[in-house]
Structure formats: C-alpha cells, structure tokens
C-alpha cells in the first residue's frame, strides 16, 4: 500500500489491483504460447499510431506496468509490422535458462524482434528507429545503475531510465504511450495509445520528467490495473550493460 499512498490514492481506488496482478501471471502462458485473445483498439488509437509511423522518423512506444503490456506489443506488431516493419522490444532475459528460452521464442514472433539490455541492444534499437521502424520500452522499470537518473514519480524520487529520452533526442523518433486494458469477464483487451502531451523538452532530464508525468497520468486513469507491487523506488542494481 505504500506506493498507493505515495500516489495520493486511497485503498478503494485500487480495489481489484491484486486480482489484476494475478491475471498477469495466469495470462502469460496463453499470450506466449497460445492463440492471441480478442483485441480491440480504443477510439483514435489506430490513427494516432499510424500518424506517428507516417512521420518517418521511427516510433518509441512507452508502456508502463499497466494492464497487459505483453498484448500491447503483440497488437502493434499485428496491426503495423506489415506496413512499417517489425517492432523491436527491449527485454531482460530470465535468469532461469528454461524460462528464458520460452520468453525469447514467444516474443520473437512475426512482426516482433527482441533487443537485449546491452549496448548491442541499444545499437539495434537506434538502427531500427533510423530505418523508420519502432521500438518498445517499459519506462517505469528501474534500470541498472548508470543507465538512469533520479526523477520524481508521484512526487517521490525514483531511479528512472534515460534510454527513451536519449533515443528520441538522438533520432527524432516520435514518443507514443501505449497500454493494453484488460476487459472484464475475459472479453479480451483494448489498446490505448496517445502522444506525449506538450512540446518535447530539449534535454534528457526534461524528457525523463515528461515521461514520468505522462506515466502518472495513464496510471491514474485506471489505477486498479497498475502493478502497485512493483518496487518502483528501489535502489538500482550494480549491473552495467556489456
């Protein structure tokens, strides 16, 4: 409940969050290995995404730990990869070899490519953006020490990745917020997209702050679907990219 209180919310506003976290665990096997469930797009979401791609400078999709972030990447790949090329998603492989193999095989599906959390992975994403393609990141994931900076998140300092900010400033790629809302009673998912509000800052610190503020706004729209148990304010680990 500490993270909920930090966000200025009361318990009744996040009722169902525990159940939503449970859904995340139970839905993963199907999303990785089974037939894709029903997916719809919120009003205007397809147009927002297509306009970002059409600008020709690449697209950086930012997805917080809100709703089903796995389905967001799959939906974008299904809808846009044939026209604009594959979506490259950044991920840290599991330390369990068997699970790592399953995760890598499930995510490297048609229209989706994976990039490791290494300097080679960063170069892979830059190459994709410069080719007008897209990349996907979880901007509220705590990066290793040296790969982020402290910035307010719901008013409390949180070690925040700078990668998305550096990528957009370096390549001119568009920033698009995306998340997959879980619909009730197993009806599937609804994909929401929006642009980062306001004019983009010209420095890394300014963009990092704008991204955190945008994540706060999304989370407050559906607080019961946010993963409040994630240790957002933890110290970064001593783990630098190879």
Buried (B, 14 or more C-beta within 10 A) or exposed (E): EEBBEBBEBEEEEBEEBEEBBEBBEEBBEEBBEEEBBEBEBBEEBBEBBBEBBEEEBBBBBBBBBBBBBBBBBBBBBBBBBEEBBBBBBBBBBEEEEEEEEBBBEBBEBEBBBBBBBBEEBBEBBBBBBBEBBBBBBBBBBBBBEEBBBEBBBBEEEBBBBBBBBBBBBEBBBBBBBBBBBBBEEEEBBBBBBBBBEEEBBEEBBBBBBBBBBBBBEBBBEBBBBBBBEBEBBEEBEEEEBE
